[in-house]
Amino acid sequence: MHVAAFLPHHLLTHLRLVLGVSHALDSATDLAHLDTMLRNAVHDVLIVDPAMQNGQLAGDLEELLSRHRTVPVIAYTGLAPYAMRALLRLARAGVQSVVLHRFDDEPRHFLDLIERAPSHPMAEMLLQELAVPLRALPVGVTRVIEQLLHSPQLVKNSQELAKVAGMAPRSLYRHLTPVGLQPRQLIVGARLLRAYTLLREPGSRLKEIAQKLGYADPDTLSHLLQEWTGHNAKAIRRDVPPNEFVRLLAAHMLRA
């Protein structure tokens, strides 16, 4: 999981303890830095303190969150009057999860909340489409595929996917090939799945989406969308419903 944070030092220190080595953490120094982080990389969850600078940033933070609506947000703050006022503002931006420092940020409880925060219904839809071949795979390989579809930034290539699965690339291919799947197709499919969600976000731009997903050239992402689904980015943004997009991805994966 890839976590973004905008927190004061003492809360950030505790968050690092909570995450341990199991999840990656990017910490922003100010709101401009946070905006750049969210534009340039895919993050599974954002953890912010609305009481930064005694709550004076709450309005700007609310505006920033409205530009990045696809990222789940957890408010992590202390119990102070200005913090409560700031939380009310963030509630208007859709923030529902709140953790209070020294009250309910016990590491195991906090980590469980963080890991449950991301909601990727399209990933679940694609897993359903691939249910038959996935049932024929070892449990460990299936879990890695599930992680990949939920977090497309998990790996950059087939070698990294095999490493996460705890096996050599040749062994991963040996498991996947008989059921009609390939490591590269799974990696690209996971990225295109997230691209769909980002494309449907108001005001999103293909160049920024491509950069988030690891493509230096937006034309590469555009070509992949056309090749895999038969639709260009504009049509996908406007006309292709989620279930149809998922069906097209699954068909291409298995056909390849």
NUGU-364211 format. One record per residue (C-alpha): residue in one letter; x, y, z negated. Coordinates in steps of 0.05 Angstrom, whole numbers, plus 5000, padded with zeros to 4 digits. Layout:
N
AXYZ/...
This chain:
256
M500050005000/H502450705017/V500551224964/A501051984970/A501152414908/F500753144889/L501953144814/P505853504759/H512153174736/H509452814675/L503552504713/L508052324772/T512751974724/H507151554696/L504451394766/R511351134787/L511050674726/V504150434746/L505950294818/G512649964802/V516049674864/S509749364893/H507350004929/A510650574966/L509751284939/D510551954975/S510352564930/A508753264955/T511953884925/D506354354947/L499954364987/A503454525053/H508053925042/L501953485025/D498353705088/T504453535130/M505152855096/L497952675110/R498452905182/N504752525197/A503651855164/V498151365146/H496751345071/D492050855038/V490251304979/L491752004954/I492452164880/V491952904861/D491453334799/P486253874812/A488854244751/M495554414783/Q497355134766/N491655154716/G486554984769/Q488255574814/L489555114873/A482854764869/G479755154926/D485655044973/L485854314953/E478454244968/E479654535037/L485554065049/L481553455030/S476053655078/R481153605134/H483252895114/R476652565097/T478851865116/V483951825059/P480851574993/V482452054935/I483451934861/A483552544815/Y488652444759/T488652994708/G488553184635/L482653374592/A482454134595/P476854634611/Y480154874675/A481254154697/M473854004690/R472054624732/A477054404785/L474053704785/L467253994801/R470154324863/L473353674886/A466853304876/R464053734933/A469653454977/G467352744961/V472252564905/Q468852064859/S474551704823/V477452054763/V482951814715/L484352214651/H491452224625/R492351884558/F485051634560/D484251134617/D490951114653/E493350474621/P497850174675/R494049534691/H487349894693/F490050474734/L493550014784/D487149614793/L483350254809/I488750474859/E488649804895/R481049804899/A480550524924/P481850414998/S475550195035/H476649955106/P470149635129/M472649575200/A478449145177/E473448685144/M469448665209/L475648465248/L477347935197/Q470347645208/E471447635283/L477947255272/A475146805218/V475646155258/P483146195276/L484746485207/R481745885172/A486845445207/L492745835180/P496545745114/V493646175059/G500046595054/V499846775128/T492446955125/R493647415066/V499247775103/I494547885163/E489248155116/Q494348635086/L496548855155/L489549015179/H488149415116/S494949765118/P497649815189/Q503850185165/L505849555128/V510749335182/K513849615245/N515248965284/S514548215285/Q520948105245/E518348535188/L511648175190/A515247505183/K519347785125/V513048005088/A510147315100/G516447015069/M518646625130/A523046655191/P520046975254/R520346295289/S516145985233/L510946535237/Y510246425312/R509645675300/H503645795254/L500246325297/T501046055368/P496545435361/V490745875338/G491546375395/L494746945356/Q501347315364/P505047755314/R505648345362/Q498248315379/L496448325305/I500948925293/V498149325352/G491049115335/A491849375264/R494350045290/L488750115341/L483649955287/R486250535244/A486750965307/Y479250885317/T477751135246/L482351725256/L479551895324/R472551935296/E474852445244/P472553155264/G478153585291/S483053005298/R488253035354/L491052445392/K498252705385/E497752715309/I494352035306/A499851725349/Q505152025305/K501751745242/L501551055272/G508851055293/Y508251235367/A512951785390/D508851905452/P501151985449/D500851705520/T503051035491/L497151015443/S492451255498/H494850695545/L494050165491/L486950385476/Q485150355550/E488649685559/W485449355499/T478449635502/G477349895573/H475750585543/N479951215538/A480751595473/K475352105491/A470151565505/I472151185441/R471351815400/R464451955430/D461151325455/V463950675426/P460650435361/P464950095308/N462249385319/E463549435394/F470549685384/V472149125335/R469248605383/L473748865439/L479948845395/A478648135373/A477347905445/H483848215469/M487847895411/L485247205425/R485647275501/A492947485496/
